[in-house]
Amino acid sequence: MLRILALGDVISPATVGFLSRRLWSYRREMEVDFTVVNGENAGFLSGIGSKDAALLLSGGADCITGGNHTMASRSIYPTLDSSDRVLRPINLADGVPGAGYTILPARDRRILVFSALGCLFMEAGTPDPVPYIERVLLREAGRFDVSILDLHAEATGEKLAAAHRLDGKVSAIFGTHTHVPTADEAILPHGTGYISDVGFCGRTGGILGVKTEVMTERQRTRLRYSYSEAEGPFRAQGVLFDLDETSGKTLAVSRVSFGE
């Protein structure tokens, strides 16, 4: 059995620091073989910088996936081009720095990791990610043992529909972006593990990681206020996928969370 930990959106440099202090011990405690972390907001809702990416990787992340804010900070562009452990969504325009998938080792197995962006209520003109993923699966056939997809999208229906299209082709699929964990973890009919959203990693004292008063005033007045990070204890939310090393199918899916 291969155990993969997938963690939701990391939303600030302070959260990066929390994970760098806590993630390795949690991995040992839960006997995790490989960890995927969505880091697109590690610079606090403004993309991810190279320093934050490096700290996440040294702190226990094997691979960092992206989303609609990944390209917001140009400081990450050289890392996207040079590192096979930091991804941007696979379905961005041609010529964008970096790659949308990678193959990395875990014990004696090879893990194919995808990062993809949804279409509904996201960036205008974003193409359907499923054909991009299917082309890679064909091109890399025989070069990986299990596969996992981070589908960064707003609409749960879109995520689930994509998962059924990829059922039996990808070992496990987890959604990110909404910062709210869903309770629909499942193994689909052809063996793909799935959850619509794993939640987020950040301070829990506000609204989606932002100070409560900022979000409520934005809603009340419809005016823009500068975002401020929430106060309160850190919490990391995610899911554990237990995968069969031979078939690549999911054996179990379980939601998890941990603090300091």
Secondary structure, DSSP 8 states (H G I E B T S, - for coil): -EEEEEE-EE-SHHHHHHHHHHHHHHHHHHT-SEEEEE-TTTTTSS---HHHHHHHHHTT-SEEE--TTGGG-GGGHHHHHH-TTB---TTS-TT-SS-SEEEEEETTEEEEEEEEE--TTSSTT---SHHHHHHHHHHTTTS-SEEEEEEE-S-HHHHHHHHHHTBTTBSEEEEESSSS--S--EE-TTS-EEES---EEEESSSBTTB-HHHHHHHHHH-------B--S-EEEEEEEEEE-TTT--EEEEEEEEE--
